[in-house]
Amino acid sequence: GFILFFLGKKYTVAFAWLCFLWYLVYSCLTQFCRLSKKAGILLVPYLVWLTYVGYLNFMISILN
């Protein structure tokens, strides 16, 4: 993600990568919640962070 966004200036590809990563983390979160609620809850801040970064990436790709 870092290389695509900052070094490659490929904002759309970086956003697609973030969406894929968001999906993977969400899938992991749901699987962890089945095993242990605490383990699933620990992934929530990371999912929130990915959502925020995805929003910033999307807005930068629109403005450029």
C-alpha positions as CSV (number, residue, x, y, z in Angstrom):
1,G,0.0,0.0,0.0
2,F,2.7,2.5,1.0
3,I,4.7,1.9,-2.2
4,L,1.7,2.1,-4.4
5,F,0.4,5.3,-2.8
6,F,3.4,7.4,-2.0
7,L,6.1,6.1,-4.4
8,G,4.1,5.0,-7.3
9,K,1.3,7.7,-7.2
10,K,-1.2,4.9,-8.1
11,Y,-4.0,6.1,-5.9
12,T,-6.7,4.0,-7.5
13,V,-4.7,0.8,-7.2
14,A,-3.8,1.6,-3.6
15,F,-7.5,2.1,-2.9
16,A,-8.4,-1.3,-4.4
17,W,-5.6,-2.8,-2.3
18,L,-7.1,-1.1,0.8
19,C,-10.6,-2.5,0.0
20,F,-9.2,-6.0,-0.4
21,L,-7.3,-5.6,2.9
22,W,-10.5,-4.3,4.6
23,Y,-12.4,-7.4,3.4
24,L,-9.7,-9.7,4.7
25,V,-9.6,-8.0,8.1
26,Y,-13.4,-8.1,8.3
27,S,-13.4,-11.8,7.4
28,C,-10.8,-12.5,10.0
29,L,-12.8,-10.5,12.6
30,T,-16.0,-12.5,12.0
31,Q,-14.0,-15.8,12.3
32,F,-12.3,-14.6,15.5
33,C,-15.6,-13.6,17.0
34,R,-16.9,-17.1,16.5
35,L,-13.9,-18.4,18.6
36,S,-13.5,-15.6,21.1
37,K,-15.4,-12.3,21.4
38,K,-12.3,-10.6,22.8
39,A,-10.2,-11.7,19.9
40,G,-12.7,-10.2,17.5
41,I,-13.1,-7.0,19.3
42,L,-9.3,-6.5,19.2
43,L,-9.5,-6.2,15.4
44,V,-12.1,-3.4,15.5
45,P,-9.6,-0.5,15.8
46,Y,-7.7,-1.8,12.9
47,L,-10.9,-2.0,10.8
48,V,-11.7,1.5,11.8
49,W,-8.2,2.7,10.8
50,L,-8.5,1.0,7.4
51,T,-11.8,2.7,6.9
52,Y,-10.4,6.1,7.7
53,V,-7.3,5.6,5.5
54,G,-9.5,4.3,2.7
55,Y,-11.6,7.4,2.9
56,L,-8.5,9.6,2.7
57,N,-7.1,7.7,-0.2
58,F,-10.4,7.9,-2.1
59,M,-10.7,11.6,-1.5
60,I,-7.1,12.2,-2.7
61,S,-7.7,10.1,-5.8
62,I,-10.8,12.2,-6.6
63,L,-9.0,15.5,-6.1
64,N,-6.0,14.6,-8.2
